[in-house]
């Protein structure tokens, strides 16, 4: 006899993909809809496995969303799970706190949305009593631990705590309701259903702590397969967990070594082979690849000069592979060294060195900085993040742009008829 539930978090319905949309509107549409498809897959899993409950540990929404399309979609999915007799236990995360739909959407009575005070709900199934303990925070910021607000475990029941927390901190995630793994273990619950950090983490001990990660990656920084956790609680309160795939689109970095390639046709063959290999290794329906061309090749200057053509060729190769997209092309190629030129000077390379020296001069850099800041000020707020989030990010952006500009000019001068 056992009680079973699916644990997920950080679905981020309708997460904005503005930077991706600027590069490829079709790809942005695909990935933008993937979070909905992933949630539908979670509901499908609940129905196929005949689970007793679905636990959502925060951030079902992405923020101040007003999309009625999202509201209708969510209502239809909740109706499916309600009709199957599956209960839903949900807390609000920091992104949910900003959502208007959170406050307006009417959900079935089988859905429990925990409020600002800790609430405990007991559900019995197959002879197993399970107590779900949850707490939402009304603000997008929670600088202190919420653990002291949780009730004690209920005797005779398996106790499940649902919490949105950054734990001891994680790169790329704001501090939110911080607490230590040791403190969670010592609270006396059998399982902690966590959310907030987008990378899957499992910590076993006095209790089982699971951060399921985001069920659908949104960009290359959330690469790899994404999943939810299927939890089984036996009548002796032992806990078993299974990871189940949910991602529809899978981001991956794909490195293509072009060392020794001297013809464009050879480069395209290698790109396609690399994409095919990555496609075979990806279990999600779609592969979204960030291609990195590396190695020492006589094509280095030509590829840099005709980057747009290289992107088009790579996109065509991806289309031929099937269910594969190229999100971005990065070049990290170097030209082959051709012997010792002795005193023979290369005027193009001398010019390149001169340009690099000028680009590094503070006066030139100051003009470039002023131009970038003026451009940012003229753009809508949603499109201003390309140059970094702070002063350090802006300086890093300038480094990349100035170095890339010198390389591009050099490539146009150096590249010959290599195709």
C-alpha positions as a Markdown table, in Angstrom:
| # | Residue | x | y | z |
|---|---|---|---|---|
| 1 | Unk | 0.0 | 0.0 | 0.0 |
| 2 | Unk | 1.4 | 3.4 | -0.9 |
| 3 | Unk | 0.6 | 7.1 | -1.4 |
| 4 | Unk | 2.0 | 8.7 | -4.5 |
| 5 | Unk | 2.4 | 12.2 | -5.7 |
| 6 | Unk | 4.2 | 14.3 | -8.3 |
| 7 | Unk | 6.4 | 17.1 | -7.1 |
| 8 | Unk | 7.3 | 20.0 | -9.3 |
| 9 | Unk | 8.1 | 23.7 | -9.0 |
| 10 | Unk | 9.3 | 26.8 | -11.0 |
| 11 | Unk | 7.1 | 26.2 | -14.0 |
| 12 | Unk | 7.2 | 29.9 | -14.9 |
| 13 | Unk | 4.2 | 29.9 | -17.3 |
| 14 | Unk | 4.7 | 32.5 | -20.0 |
| 15 | Unk | 8.2 | 33.4 | -19.0 |
| 16 | Unk | 9.3 | 36.3 | -21.4 |
| 17 | Unk | 11.9 | 35.4 | -24.0 |
| 18 | Unk | 12.6 | 38.8 | -25.4 |
| 19 | Unk | 16.2 | 38.4 | -26.2 |
| 20 | Unk | 15.5 | 35.1 | -28.0 |
| 21 | Unk | 12.6 | 36.8 | -29.9 |
| 22 | Unk | 14.9 | 39.4 | -31.2 |
| 23 | Unk | 17.1 | 36.7 | -32.8 |
| 24 | Unk | 14.5 | 34.2 | -34.0 |
| 25 | Unk | 10.8 | 34.7 | -33.6 |
| 26 | Unk | 9.8 | 31.1 | -34.6 |
| 27 | Unk | 12.2 | 29.7 | -32.0 |
| 28 | Unk | 11.0 | 32.1 | -29.4 |
| 29 | Unk | 7.4 | 31.0 | -30.1 |
| 30 | Unk | 8.5 | 27.3 | -29.7 |
| 31 | Unk | 10.3 | 27.8 | -26.4 |
| 32 | Unk | 7.7 | 30.3 | -25.2 |
| 33 | Unk | 5.0 | 27.6 | -25.5 |
| 34 | Unk | 7.2 | 24.9 | -24.1 |
| 35 | Unk | 6.4 | 25.8 | -20.4 |
| 36 | Unk | 2.7 | 25.2 | -21.1 |
| 37 | Unk | 3.5 | 21.9 | -22.9 |
| 38 | Unk | 5.7 | 20.9 | -20.0 |
| 39 | Unk | 2.9 | 21.6 | -17.5 |
| 40 | Unk | 0.4 | 19.6 | -19.7 |
| 41 | Unk | 3.0 | 16.8 | -19.6 |
| 42 | Unk | 3.1 | 16.9 | -15.8 |
| 43 | Unk | -0.7 | 16.6 | -15.7 |
| 44 | Unk | -0.4 | 13.7 | -18.2 |
| 45 | Unk | 2.0 | 12.0 | -15.8 |
| 46 | Unk | -0.3 | 12.4 | -12.9 |
| 47 | Unk | -3.1 | 10.8 | -14.8 |
| 48 | Unk | -1.0 | 8.0 | -16.3 |
| 49 | Unk | 0.5 | 7.1 | -12.9 |
| 50 | Unk | -2.9 | 7.4 | -11.1 |
| 51 | Unk | -1.2 | 9.5 | -8.4 |
| 52 | Unk | -3.0 | 10.8 | -5.3 |
| 53 | Unk | -1.7 | 14.4 | -5.5 |
| 54 | Unk | 0.3 | 17.0 | -7.4 |
| 55 | Unk | 2.6 | 19.3 | -5.4 |
| 56 | Unk | 3.6 | 22.7 | -6.9 |
| 57 | Unk | 6.3 | 24.3 | -4.7 |
| 58 | Unk | 6.0 | 27.8 | -6.0 |
| 59 | Unk | 6.5 | 29.9 | -9.2 |
| 60 | Unk | 3.7 | 28.5 | -11.3 |
| 61 | Unk | 3.7 | 31.9 | -12.9 |
| 62 | Unk | 6.5 | 34.1 | -14.0 |
| 63 | Unk | 5.4 | 37.5 | -12.7 |
| 64 | Unk | 2.9 | 40.2 | -13.4 |
| 65 | Unk | 1.1 | 38.2 | -16.1 |
| 66 | Unk | -2.3 | 39.3 | -17.5 |
| 67 | Unk | -2.6 | 36.7 | -20.3 |
| 68 | Unk | -6.1 | 35.3 | -20.4 |
| 69 | Unk | -4.7 | 32.6 | -22.7 |
| 70 | Unk | -2.6 | 31.4 | -19.7 |
| 71 | Unk | -5.6 | 31.6 | -17.4 |
| 72 | Unk | -7.8 | 29.5 | -19.7 |
| 73 | Unk | -4.9 | 27.0 | -20.2 |
| 74 | Unk | -4.4 | 26.6 | -16.5 |
| 75 | Unk | -8.1 | 26.3 | -15.8 |
| 76 | Unk | -8.4 | 23.5 | -18.4 |
| 77 | Unk | -5.4 | 21.6 | -16.9 |
| 78 | Unk | -6.7 | 21.9 | -13.4 |
| 79 | Unk | -10.1 | 20.7 | -14.6 |
| 80 | Unk | -8.4 | 17.6 | -16.1 |
| 81 | Unk | -6.7 | 16.8 | -12.8 |
| 82 | Unk | -9.8 | 17.6 | -10.8 |
| 83 | Unk | -11.9 | 15.2 | -12.8 |
| 84 | Unk | -9.3 | 12.4 | -12.2 |
| 85 | Unk | -9.7 | 12.9 | -8.4 |
| 86 | Unk | -6.1 | 14.1 | -8.0 |
| 87 | Unk | -5.7 | 16.8 | -5.3 |
| 88 | Unk | -3.3 | 19.7 | -5.8 |
| 89 | Unk | -1.2 | 21.4 | -3.1 |
| 90 | Unk | 0.4 | 24.6 | -4.1 |
| 91 | Unk | 2.4 | 27.4 | -2.5 |
| 92 | Unk | 3.2 | 30.8 | -4.0 |
| 93 | Unk | 6.8 | 31.6 | -4.8 |
| 94 | Unk | 8.4 | 35.0 | -5.3 |
| 95 | Unk | 7.3 | 35.3 | -8.9 |
| 96 | Unk | 3.7 | 34.2 | -8.0 |
| 97 | Unk | 3.5 | 37.1 | -5.5 |
| 98 | Unk | 3.6 | 39.5 | -8.5 |
| 99 | Unk | 1.0 | 37.7 | -10.6 |
| 100 | Unk | -2.5 | 39.1 | -11.1 |
| 101 | Unk | -3.8 | 35.7 | -12.2 |
| 102 | Unk | -2.7 | 34.3 | -8.8 |
| 103 | Unk | -5.4 | 36.5 | -7.2 |
| 104 | Unk | -8.1 | 36.3 | -9.9 |
| 105 | Unk | -8.2 | 32.7 | -11.1 |
| 106 | Unk | -10.9 | 30.5 | -9.5 |
| 107 | Unk | -9.6 | 27.0 | -9.0 |
| 108 | Unk | -11.5 | 23.7 | -8.2 |
| 109 | Unk | -12.0 | 22.9 | -4.5 |
| 110 | Unk | -9.6 | 20.0 | -4.9 |
| 111 | Unk | -6.8 | 22.6 | -5.2 |
| 112 | Unk | -5.3 | 23.9 | -1.9 |
| 113 | Unk | -3.3 | 27.1 | -2.2 |
| 114 | Unk | -1.5 | 27.6 | 1.1 |
| 115 | Unk | -1.7 | 31.2 | 2.5 |
| 116 | Unk | 0.5 | 33.4 | 4.6 |
| 117 | Unk | 0.1 | 31.3 | 7.7 |
| 118 | Unk | 1.3 | 27.7 | 7.8 |
| 119 | Unk | -1.6 | 25.3 | 7.1 |
| 120 | Unk | -1.6 | 21.5 | 7.4 |
| 121 | Unk | -3.9 | 19.3 | 5.3 |
| 122 | Unk | -4.3 | 15.6 | 5.8 |
| 123 | Unk | -5.1 | 13.3 | 2.9 |
| 124 | Unk | -5.6 | 9.6 | 3.3 |
| 125 | Unk | -5.2 | 7.0 | 0.5 |
| 126 | Unk | -4.5 | 3.3 | 0.4 |
| 127 | Unk | -4.3 | 3.2 | 4.2 |
| 128 | Unk | -1.6 | 5.9 | 4.4 |
| 129 | Unk | -2.2 | 9.2 | 6.1 |
| 130 | Unk | -0.2 | 12.1 | 4.6 |
| 131 | Unk | 0.0 | 15.6 | 6.2 |
| 132 | Unk | 0.9 | 18.4 | 3.7 |
| 133 | Unk | 2.3 | 21.5 | 5.4 |
| 134 | Unk | 2.6 | 24.6 | 3.3 |
| 135 | Unk | 3.2 | 28.4 | 3.6 |
| 136 | Unk | 3.2 | 31.1 | 1.0 |
| 137 | Unk | 4.8 | 34.5 | 1.3 |
| 138 | Unk | 2.9 | 37.5 | 0.0 |
| 139 | Unk | 6.0 | 39.4 | -1.1 |
| 140 | Unk | 8.5 | 38.8 | -3.9 |
| 141 | Unk | 11.2 | 39.2 | -1.2 |
| 142 | Unk | 11.6 | 36.9 | 1.8 |
| 143 | Unk | 15.0 | 37.7 | 3.4 |
| 144 | Unk | 14.5 | 35.5 | 6.5 |
| 145 | Unk | 13.9 | 31.8 | 7.0 |
| 146 | Unk | 10.2 | 30.7 | 7.0 |
| 147 | Unk | 11.0 | 27.4 | 8.7 |
| 148 | Unk | 10.1 | 28.6 | 12.2 |
| 149 | Unk | 6.6 | 29.3 | 10.9 |
| 150 | Unk | 6.0 | 25.6 | 9.9 |
| 151 | Unk | 4.0 | 23.4 | 12.2 |
| 152 | Unk | 5.5 | 20.3 | 13.9 |
| 153 | Unk | 5.1 | 16.9 | 12.3 |
| 154 | Unk | 1.8 | 15.1 | 12.9 |
| 155 | Unk | 2.2 | 11.8 | 14.7 |
| 156 | Unk | 1.1 | 8.7 | 12.9 |
| 157 | Unk | 1.2 | 10.5 | 9.5 |
| 158 | Unk | 3.8 | 10.9 | 6.8 |
| 159 | Unk | 4.7 | 14.6 | 6.8 |
| 160 | Unk | 5.4 | 16.6 | 3.7 |
| 161 | Unk | 6.7 | 20.1 | 3.9 |
| 162 | Unk | 6.3 | 22.4 | 0.9 |
| 163 | Unk | 8.7 | 25.4 | 0.8 |
| 164 | Unk | 10.0 | 27.9 | -1.7 |
| 165 | Unk | 13.6 | 28.6 | -0.6 |
| 166 | Unk | 17.0 | 29.5 | -1.9 |
| 167 | Unk | 18.5 | 27.2 | 0.8 |
| 168 | Unk | 22.0 | 28.4 | 1.6 |
| 169 | Unk | 22.2 | 30.3 | -1.7 |
| 170 | Unk | 22.7 | 29.5 | -5.3 |
| 171 | Unk | 24.4 | 31.4 | -8.2 |
| 172 | Unk | 21.8 | 33.1 | -10.4 |
| 173 | Unk | 19.1 | 33.0 | -7.8 |
| 174 | Unk | 18.0 | 35.7 | -5.4 |
| 175 | Unk | 18.1 | 34.9 | -1.7 |
| 176 | Unk | 14.6 | 33.8 | -0.7 |
| 177 | Unk | 13.5 | 32.3 | 2.6 |
| 178 | Unk | 17.0 | 31.0 | 3.2 |
| 179 | Unk | 17.6 | 28.0 | 5.5 |
| 180 | Unk | 20.1 | 25.2 | 5.8 |
| 181 | Unk | 19.7 | 21.6 | 4.7 |
| 182 | Unk | 20.5 | 20.5 | 8.3 |
| 183 | Unk | 17.7 | 22.6 | 9.7 |
| 184 | Unk | 15.2 | 21.0 | 7.3 |
| 185 | Unk | 16.4 | 17.5 | 8.2 |
| 186 | Unk | 16.0 | 18.3 | 11.9 |
| 187 | Unk | 12.4 | 19.6 | 11.6 |
| 188 | Unk | 11.0 | 16.1 | 11.6 |
| 189 | Unk | 9.2 | 15.9 | 8.2 |
| 190 | Unk | 9.6 | 12.8 | 6.0 |
| 191 | Unk | 9.9 | 14.7 | 2.7 |
| 192 | Unk | 10.5 | 18.4 | 1.8 |
| 193 | Unk | 9.1 | 19.4 | -1.5 |
| 194 | Unk | 11.2 | 22.4 | -2.4 |
| 195 | Unk | 11.2 | 25.0 | -5.1 |
| 196 | Unk | 13.1 | 28.2 | -6.3 |
| 197 | Unk | 16.5 | 26.8 | -7.5 |
| 198 | Unk | 16.2 | 25.7 | -11.1 |
| 199 | Unk | 18.7 | 22.9 | -10.9 |
| 200 | Unk | 17.7 | 19.4 | -9.6 |
| 201 | Unk | 19.1 | 18.6 | -6.1 |
| 202 | Unk | 18.4 | 15.6 | -3.9 |
| 203 | Unk | 19.5 | 15.3 | -0.3 |
| 204 | Unk | 18.8 | 12.2 | 1.7 |
| 205 | Unk | 19.1 | 11.9 | 5.5 |
| 206 | Unk | 16.7 | 12.1 | 8.3 |
| 207 | Unk | 14.2 | 13.3 | 5.7 |
| 208 | Unk | 14.3 | 13.4 | 1.9 |
| 209 | Unk | 14.9 | 16.8 | 0.4 |
| 210 | Unk | 14.2 | 17.3 | -3.3 |
| 211 | Unk | 14.6 | 20.5 | -5.4 |
| 212 | Unk | 13.1 | 19.2 | -8.7 |
| 213 | Unk | 14.5 | 22.0 | -10.8 |
| 214 | Unk | 12.7 | 23.8 | -13.5 |
| 215 | Unk | 10.6 | 21.4 | -15.7 |
| 216 | Unk | 11.3 | 23.2 | -18.9 |
| 217 | Unk | 14.5 | 25.2 | -19.6 |
| 218 | Unk | 14.1 | 28.7 | -21.0 |
| 219 | Unk | 17.6 | 29.5 | -22.3 |
| 220 | Unk | 21.1 | 28.1 | -22.6 |
| 221 | Unk | 21.8 | 28.8 | -19.0 |
| 222 | Unk | 19.1 | 26.2 | -18.2 |
| 223 | Unk | 20.6 | 23.5 | -20.5 |
| 224 | Unk | 19.9 | 19.8 | -20.3 |
| 225 | Unk | 17.0 | 17.6 | -19.7 |
| 226 | Unk | 14.4 | 18.9 | -17.2 |
| 227 | Unk | 12.1 | 16.8 | -15.0 |
| 228 | Unk | 9.8 | 16.4 | -12.1 |
| 229 | Unk | 9.8 | 13.9 | -9.2 |
| 230 | Unk | 7.4 | 11.1 | -8.7 |
| 231 | Unk | 7.3 | 10.3 | -5.0 |
| 232 | Unk | 6.0 | 7.1 | -3.4 |
| 233 | Unk | 5.4 | 6.9 | 0.4 |
| 234 | Unk | 5.0 | 3.4 | 1.8 |
| 235 | Unk | 2.8 | 2.6 | 4.8 |
| 236 | Unk | 6.0 | 2.4 | 6.9 |
| 237 | Unk | 6.7 | 6.0 | 5.9 |
| 238 | Unk | 9.7 | 5.1 | 3.7 |
| 239 | Unk | 10.1 | 7.4 | 0.7 |
| 240 | Unk | 11.0 | 6.4 | -2.8 |
| 241 | Unk | 11.6 | 8.9 | -5.6 |
| 242 | Unk | 11.8 | 8.7 | -9.4 |
| 243 | Unk | 12.9 | 11.4 | -11.8 |
| 244 | Unk | 10.6 | 11.8 | -14.8 |
| 245 | Unk | 11.4 | 13.8 | -18.0 |
| 246 | Unk | 9.1 | 16.7 | -18.8 |
| 247 | Unk | 11.1 | 19.1 | -21.0 |
| 248 | Unk | 9.8 | 19.6 | -24.5 |
| 249 | Unk | 12.7 | 21.7 | -25.8 |
| 250 | Unk | 16.2 | 20.9 | -24.5 |
| 251 | Unk | 19.0 | 23.5 | -24.7 |
| 252 | Unk | 22.5 | 22.1 | -25.2 |
| 253 | Unk | 25.9 | 23.5 | -26.0 |
| 254 | Unk | 27.3 | 21.7 | -29.1 |
| 255 | Unk | 31.0 | 22.0 | -29.8 |
| 256 | Unk | 32.2 | 21.4 | -33.4 |
| 257 | Unk | 35.9 | 20.9 | -33.9 |
| 258 | Unk | 36.9 | 22.3 | -37.3 |
| 259 | Unk | 40.7 | 21.6 | -36.9 |
| 260 | Unk | 42.1 | 21.0 | -40.4 |
| 261 | Unk | 39.0 | 21.9 | -42.3 |
| 262 | Unk | 39.8 | 24.0 | -45.3 |
| 263 | Unk | 36.6 | 23.9 | -47.3 |
| 264 | Unk | 33.2 | 25.2 | -46.4 |
| 265 | Unk | 31.6 | 22.0 | -47.5 |
| 266 | Unk | 33.7 | 20.1 | -45.0 |
| 267 | Unk | 32.8 | 22.5 | -42.2 |
| 268 | Unk | 29.1 | 22.0 | -42.9 |
| 269 | Unk | 29.5 | 18.2 | -42.9 |
| 270 | Unk | 31.1 | 18.4 | -39.5 |
| 271 | Unk | 28.4 | 20.7 | -38.2 |
| 272 | Unk | 25.6 | 18.4 | -39.3 |
| 273 | Unk | 27.4 | 15.4 | -37.8 |
| 274 | Unk | 27.7 | 17.2 | -34.5 |
| 275 | Unk | 24.0 | 18.2 | -34.5 |
| 276 | Unk | 23.0 | 14.6 | -35.4 |
| 277 | Unk | 25.0 | 13.3 | -32.5 |
| 278 | Unk | 23.5 | 15.8 | -30.1 |
| 279 | Unk | 20.0 | 15.1 | -31.4 |
| 280 | Unk | 20.5 | 11.4 | -30.7 |
| 281 | Unk | 21.6 | 12.1 | -27.2 |
| 282 | Unk | 18.6 | 14.4 | -26.4 |
| 283 | Unk | 15.5 | 12.8 | -25.0 |
| 284 | Unk | 13.3 | 15.9 | -25.2 |
| 285 | Unk | 11.2 | 16.4 | -28.4 |
| 286 | Unk | 13.2 | 19.4 | -29.6 |
| 287 | Unk | 16.9 | 20.2 | -29.4 |
| 288 | Unk | 17.9 | 23.9 | -29.2 |
| 289 | Unk | 21.6 | 24.0 | -29.8 |
| 290 | Unk | 24.2 | 26.7 | -29.2 |
| 291 | Unk | 26.9 | 25.9 | -31.7 |
| 292 | Unk | 30.5 | 26.5 | -30.8 |
| 293 | Unk | 33.0 | 26.2 | -33.7 |
| 294 | Unk | 36.5 | 25.6 | -32.3 |
| 295 | Unk | 39.9 | 24.4 | -33.4 |
| 296 | Unk | 42.6 | 25.6 | -35.9 |
| 297 | Unk | 41.3 | 26.0 | -39.4 |
| 298 | Unk | 42.1 | 27.9 | -42.5 |
| 299 | Unk | 38.4 | 28.8 | -42.6 |
| 300 | Unk | 38.7 | 30.9 | -39.4 |
| 301 | Unk | 38.8 | 34.3 | -41.1 |
| 302 | Unk | 36.2 | 33.3 | -43.8 |
| 303 | Unk | 33.7 | 32.1 | -41.1 |
| 304 | Unk | 34.1 | 35.2 | -39.1 |
| 305 | Unk | 33.7 | 37.4 | -42.2 |
| 306 | Unk | 30.6 | 35.5 | -43.5 |
| 307 | Unk | 29.1 | 34.7 | -40.1 |
| 308 | Unk | 25.5 | 35.2 | -41.4 |
| 309 | Unk | 26.1 | 32.6 | -44.1 |
| 310 | Unk | 27.6 | 30.2 | -41.6 |
| 311 | Unk | 24.5 | 30.7 | -39.4 |
| 312 | Unk | 22.2 | 30.0 | -42.4 |
| 313 | Unk | 24.1 | 26.9 | -43.3 |
| 314 | Unk | 24.0 | 25.6 | -39.7 |
| 315 | Unk | 20.2 | 26.3 | -39.5 |
| 316 | Unk | 19.7 | 24.4 | -42.7 |
| 317 | Unk | 21.7 | 21.5 | -41.3 |
| 318 | Unk | 19.6 | 21.6 | -38.2 |
| 319 | Unk | 16.4 | 21.5 | -40.2 |
| 320 | Unk | 17.7 | 18.4 | -42.1 |
| 321 | Unk | 18.5 | 16.7 | -38.8 |
| 322 | Unk | 14.9 | 17.3 | -37.7 |
| 323 | Unk | 13.3 | 18.8 | -34.5 |
| 324 | Unk | 16.6 | 20.7 | -34.1 |
| 325 | Unk | 17.2 | 24.5 | -33.9 |
| 326 | Unk | 20.3 | 26.6 | -33.8 |
| 327 | Unk | 19.9 | 29.2 | -31.1 |
| 328 | Unk | 23.3 | 30.9 | -31.6 |
| 329 | Unk | 26.6 | 30.4 | -33.3 |
| 330 | Unk | 29.8 | 31.2 | -31.4 |
| 331 | Unk | 33.3 | 31.2 | -33.0 |
| 332 | Unk | 36.4 | 30.3 | -31.2 |
| 333 | Unk | 38.6 | 29.4 | -34.1 |
| 334 | Unk | 42.2 | 30.3 | -34.8 |
| 335 | Unk | 44.1 | 30.3 | -38.2 |
| 336 | Unk | 46.9 | 27.9 | -38.7 |
| 337 | Unk | 50.5 | 29.1 | -38.1 |
| 338 | Unk | 52.3 | 29.2 | -41.5 |
| 339 | Unk | 56.0 | 28.8 | -40.6 |
| 340 | Unk | 58.4 | 31.5 | -39.5 |
| 341 | Unk | 57.9 | 34.6 | -41.5 |
| 342 | Unk | 61.1 | 36.0 | -40.3 |
| 343 | Unk | 61.3 | 39.7 | -41.1 |
| 344 | Unk | 58.4 | 39.5 | -43.5 |
| 345 | Unk | 55.7 | 41.7 | -42.1 |
| 346 | Unk | 52.0 | 41.1 | -42.4 |
| 347 | Unk | 50.4 | 44.5 | -43.0 |
| 348 | Unk | 46.9 | 43.3 | -42.1 |
| 349 | Unk | 48.0 | 41.8 | -38.8 |
| 350 | Unk | 50.0 | 45.0 | -38.0 |
| 351 | Unk | 46.9 | 47.0 | -38.7 |
| 352 | Unk | 44.9 | 44.7 | -36.4 |
| 353 | Unk | 47.4 | 45.2 | -33.6 |
| 354 | Unk | 47.2 | 48.9 | -34.1 |
| 355 | Unk | 43.4 | 48.8 | -33.9 |
| 356 | Unk | 43.5 | 46.7 | -30.7 |
| 357 | Unk | 45.8 | 49.3 | -29.1 |
| 358 | Unk | 43.5 | 52.1 | -30.1 |
| 359 | Unk | 40.4 | 50.2 | -28.9 |
| 360 | Unk | 42.1 | 49.8 | -25.5 |
| 361 | Unk | 42.7 | 53.5 | -25.1 |
| 362 | Unk | 40.6 | 55.1 | -22.5 |
| 363 | Unk | 39.5 | 58.0 | -24.7 |
| 364 | Unk | 38.2 | 55.6 | -27.4 |
| 365 | Unk | 36.6 | 53.4 | -24.7 |
| 366 | Unk | 34.9 | 56.3 | -23.1 |
| 367 | Unk | 33.3 | 57.3 | -26.5 |
| 368 | Unk | 32.1 | 53.7 | -27.0 |
| 369 | Unk | 30.7 | 53.6 | -23.5 |
| 370 | Unk | 28.8 | 56.9 | -24.0 |
| 371 | Unk | 27.4 | 55.6 | -27.3 |
| 372 | Unk | 26.2 | 52.4 | -25.8 |
| 373 | Unk | 24.6 | 54.2 | -22.8 |
| 374 | Unk | 22.8 | 56.6 | -25.2 |
| 375 | Unk | 21.6 | 53.6 | -27.3 |
| 376 | Unk | 20.3 | 51.8 | -24.1 |
| 377 | Unk | 18.4 | 55.0 | -23.0 |
| 378 | Unk | 16.6 | 55.1 | -26.4 |
| 379 | Unk | 15.4 | 51.5 | -26.1 |
| 380 | Unk | 12.3 | 50.2 | -24.3 |
| 381 | Unk | 13.1 | 48.9 | -20.8 |
| 382 | Unk | 12.5 | 45.3 | -21.8 |
| 383 | Unk | 15.3 | 45.5 | -24.4 |
| 384 | Unk | 18.0 | 47.1 | -22.3 |
| 385 | Unk | 19.6 | 44.0 | -20.8 |
| 386 | Unk | 22.0 | 43.2 | -23.7 |
| 387 | Unk | 24.8 | 45.3 | -22.2 |
| 388 | Unk | 24.8 | 43.7 | -18.7 |
| 389 | Unk | 22.9 | 44.4 | -15.5 |
| 390 | Unk | 25.4 | 46.6 | -13.8 |
| 391 | Unk | 28.6 | 48.6 | -14.4 |
| 392 | Unk | 30.8 | 45.5 | -14.4 |
| 393 | Unk | 28.5 | 43.9 | -17.0 |
| 394 | Unk | 28.7 | 47.0 | -19.2 |
| 395 | Unk | 32.5 | 46.9 | -19.1 |
| 396 | Unk | 32.5 | 43.2 | -20.0 |
| 397 | Unk | 30.1 | 44.0 | -22.9 |
| 398 | Unk | 32.5 | 46.7 | -24.1 |
| 399 | Unk | 35.4 | 44.3 | -24.0 |
| 400 | Unk | 33.6 | 41.8 | -26.1 |
| 401 | Unk | 32.3 | 44.3 | -28.6 |
| 402 | Unk | 35.6 | 46.1 | -29.1 |
| 403 | Unk | 37.6 | 42.9 | -29.5 |
| 404 | Unk | 35.0 | 41.4 | -31.8 |
| 405 | Unk | 35.0 | 44.6 | -34.0 |
| 406 | Unk | 38.7 | 44.4 | -34.5 |
| 407 | Unk | 38.5 | 40.7 | -35.4 |
| 408 | Unk | 35.6 | 41.4 | -37.8 |
| 409 | Unk | 37.6 | 44.1 | -39.7 |
| 410 | Unk | 40.6 | 41.8 | -39.7 |
| 411 | Unk | 38.6 | 39.0 | -41.1 |
| 412 | Unk | 37.2 | 41.1 | -43.9 |
| 413 | Unk | 40.8 | 42.0 | -44.9 |
| 414 | Unk | 42.3 | 38.6 | -44.4 |
| 415 | Unk | 39.6 | 36.2 | -45.8 |
| 416 | Unk | 40.4 | 35.1 | -49.3 |
| 417 | Unk | 38.5 | 33.0 | -51.8 |
| 418 | Unk | 38.3 | 30.0 | -49.5 |
| 419 | Unk | 35.0 | 28.7 | -50.7 |
